[in-house]
Amino acid sequence: MNLNRTLLALLLAFSLLSLGFGAAPLTLREVIAGLFGVGNEPQQLIIQQIRLPRVVLAWLVGAALGAAGAALQGLLRNPLAEPGLLGISASAGFGAVLALYFGATTLSLWLLPTVAMGFALLATALLYALTRVGSTNLTLILAGVALSALAGALTSLALNLAPNPADLQDIVLWLLGSISDRSFDDVRLCAPFVIIGLALLFSTAPALDVLALGEDEARTLGVDVVQIRGLIIIGAALAVGATVAVSGTIGFVGLVVPHVLRRFVAYRPGQLLLPSALGGAVLVLAADVTVRLIDTPKELMLGVVTALLGAPFFLALVLRSRRDLL
């Protein structure tokens, strides 16, 4: 079966599972009836106002992170590139924390994603500038660690100076990453930027396949490397910054998904973008369902679960890369 069709089928299955699972379990028939606005009114409200926004937001967050990770790996020709690992998500998170700290959302809801995307754009551009000439995997990772550490330190400073405990708790919980208790207002807030960002990333697919040969070879074959670089930087910043603005920091999706799917597209960076977007949505939805399945006094945060899944995967990847060098 075609890879994209398989991923779409998985996405549909997890979406229906997510819509039916919760404190008030619903059957498949009740879920479908609620989606079409027929049947029991309380069930319609549960589906349309509580669970459906959560599912749609999972699609957006997963697609943004998966596609951004695949595009950055193709641009930098480095399998370890990922928005969270390279400090892009942390930088966007710091921007969003600044907007929350200074009460920018009271002026306009659009200021939150705007500031988050601005910091994501700055981090992505800085990373590329630091690693574009004579860089190695180690250079990239160290630059990402430095950006993450700086963004984390500045975020901690904002938390330390938070005016009251209530604001502190809200910011900390938001930073852990979650798509629960979200509404269609959050979806409408981030969806336009995610869609534009994904469109920019997908537009670079043919050039990414050529760029895999190297920048000099790509220029010889007519690829405008500067333009492709700009499209990926802006696309990743828009997509990641917008999702961080509504869901907080959710890491490792952009690292894990491209690595799992790369072999199925014959290791072609351009062909990996769409499957990575679909696979990212599947992974975020699956993690969100897992969060609700685990019986804990308080629901686990989604960012915690993806980190628990992604950190061992990253460690295994590093160990495998080390064996290949020996």
N, C-alpha and C positions, 0 to 999 in steps of 0.2 A: 504493500500500500504506500502511496505517496506520503512523504514525511509531513508535509504541511497538513494533509488531510488527517493523518493520525493525530497530530497535535491539536487540530480543531476538534476532533472527536473527544480527546481527553479533556480539552477545555470545556466542552459542552457537558461532559459527564460530571466534572468537578463543580461546574456552575450549578447544575441541578441538585447535586448533593449539598452544596453550600446553601442553596435556597430552601431546601427541605430540613436541614439540620439546625437545631437550636433548642431553646427552653421549651418551645412549643413545636414538636416534630410534626412535619407535614408529609403526606404521601406525594408521589409523583403527580397524580391526578390533581391533588389540591394545589400543588405548586403551579402547574400549567394553568389551572383555573384562575389562580390569583394573578398570574402574569397577564392574562387576558381580561381581568377585571370582572370576572363572573364568580358566582358561588358565595361562600360565607364572607361577610364584610370584614370581620376581624382578621381573617386569613389574608384577604386582599391587602389590608393595611400592613400586616407583618411582611408580606412579600414585597410590596411596592415601596414602602416607606422605610423599612429597616434593613431587609436582607439584600434587595436588589442594588441599592447604592453601594453596599459593601462589595458585592460581586463585581460591579462595573469598575469600581476603584481598584480592585485587585487586577483586573485586566489592564488598566492604564498603568499602574505601578510596575507590574511585571513586564509588560511590553516595553516600557521606557527603559527600565534597567537592563533587560536582556539585549535589546537592540543597541543601546549605548555601549554596553560591554563589548559586543561583537564588533561594532564600528571602531572603538578605540583600539582593540586588539589588532584590527586590520590596518589602521592608520599607523600605529607605532610598531607594527610587525612584532608584537610582543604578547605571548599568550597569558602573561600575568597582569595585563592591563584590565582595570575594572573600576567603575565610578567610585565605589566605596573604598577599595584598596588604595586608590591613587589620591584620595583626599577630596574628590569632587563632591561626594555626598556630604562629607563633614563640613566642607566650605559652604555648601548650600544650606546645611543645617545651621551653621553659625549665622548666616545672613537672615534666616527665618527667625532665629532666636533674637537677633537684634531688633527685627521688626516687632516681635512680641514684647520685648523688653521695653521699648520706647512707645508702645501703644500705637504703632502705626496702623494697625487694623481698625482702630476707631475712626481713622480718617478715610480709609478705603480698604476693602478686602483685597483689592488688586495689588496693594503695596507688598503684601507678604510674598506671593510668588515672584513679583518683580525683583525684590531684593534677593530672594533665594537664587533665582536664575542668574542675577548679576554676579553673585559670588561664585556660582558654579562655572560661569563663563570665564571669570578671572582665573580660577584654579586650573581649568582645562588649558587655557592659553599659556599660563605660566609653566605648566607641566611640559607642554610641547616645546616651549622655548628652552627649557632646561635639558631636554633629552633628544633634541633633533639632530645634533651633530656628535658623532663619535660616542654615542650612548651604548650602554649595555643594560641587561636586565637588572643588574645591581644598581646602576645609576637611576633607573626608572623607579625601582622599589624604594630606594633611599629618598628620592625626591617626593614620592607619594607619602612615605612615612613622615617626612618633614612637614608637608602640607597638612596632613591629618593631625599631627601633633600641635601645629600652630593653631589650626581651627579649633581643636579640642581645648587647648589652653585658653583661647579667647572666649570660647563658650563657657568654660568653667569660671572664668572671671566674671562673665555676665551673670551666671548663677550665683556666684559668691556675693555679688552686689545687688541681687534681686531685692526689691523694696519690702516684700512681705512673703511669709512662708507659703501662702496659697499660690502666688505667682511662681515660686520656686518649684513647687510640686507639679504644677501644670506643665512647666517647661521640661522638667525631667521626664515625666510620663510621655510627653510628646516626642522627645528625643529618642526614646526607646523604640519607636516605630510601631504603628498600629493602623488598621483600617476599620476598627470597630467604632460604633457610635458616630458614623459619618452619614451625611445626607447627600441628596442630589445637589445641594449648594456647593459642596466640596467637589463633586464631580464636574459641575459647570465651571468651577474656578480653575481647575487644572486641565480639563480635557482639551480646550483650544490650543494650549501651549504644547501639550504632549503630542497632539495630532500634527501640529506644524513641525515639531522637533523630529518626529518619526518620518515625516515626509522628506525632510532634509537629509536624514540619515539614509533612507531607502534610495534617494536619488544618487547617492555615491556608490551604489552597489557595483555597477560595471567598472568604475575606476578603481575600486578596491581590489578587484581581481587582478588588474594590471599592476597596481601599486605593490602587490606581493612580490613582483620581480625586482623591486628596488626603485628609489625615486628617480635615479638617472635614466633607467630603462623606461620608466613610465613617461617621463618627459619626452624621450625619443619617440614614443608611440603616440604622442599627442595629448597626454593627460595633463591638465592644468593642476599641478600638485598644490599650489597655493590656494586655489579655489576649493579643492576637495578638502584640504585641511580646514579651511574656514567653515565650510558646510558642516563638517563633523563636529567641530568645536561648538558652533552655535546650536546645532541640533541636539548634541548631548547636554549642553547647558540648559536649553529650553525644557527638554523632556525630564531630565533628572531634577532640575531645580523646581519644576512645577509639582512633581510627585512628592519631593521632600517637603514642600510647603504644606501639603495636606495630610501626609502620612508619617512624617518624621523620617529618620534614617533607617533604611532597610538594606542591609549589606549582603554581599557575596552572590546575589542573583546574577549580576552581570559577569561574574567569573565562572560560576558553575555551569550555567546553561550553555554558553558557547562551547565549552570543553566537551560536554556530553554529546552535543549535536554535530560537532565539526566533522567527525568521520563520515557522517551520513550525507554530507554535501561535498565529499571528495576534497576536503580541506580548502575550499574556495571561499575567501573572506566575504566576497559580495553575495554569494548564494546563502551565506549563513545568517544574514540580517533578519529576514522574515521568520525563519524557524526559531531564531533566538528570541524574537519578540513574542511569538506564540508560546514557546517553551517557558519564557519568563512569566507569562500570565498563568500558565499551568502550575509552575512551581509556587508562585505567591498564593494562588487559590488553595493548592494542596497544603501549604504551610498554615494558611488561615483555618482550614478545616481541622488540621491537627491541633492547633491552638485550642479549638473548642472541644476537641475530643479528650484532651488531657484533663483529668479531674484534679484541679488545684483549687485552694481557697479563693484565689483571685485569678482571672484569666491571664495567661501569659501574653506578653507583648510579642507581636509578630517579628520585630527586629531581633529579639532574643533568639527565637526559634531559627530564623535564617542564619544567624551567626553560629549557632550550635551545629547546624548542618554544614555551613560553608567553611568554617575554620579547619576541621579535619580534612576536608577535600583539598583546601589550599596547601596544607602541610603535606599531604600525599603527593600533590603536584610538584612541590619543591623537592621532595625526596626523589621522585622519579626523574626530575631534571638533573639532579645531582648524580644519579646513577648513569644517566646518559653521557655526562661529561667525563666520567671515570673510564 
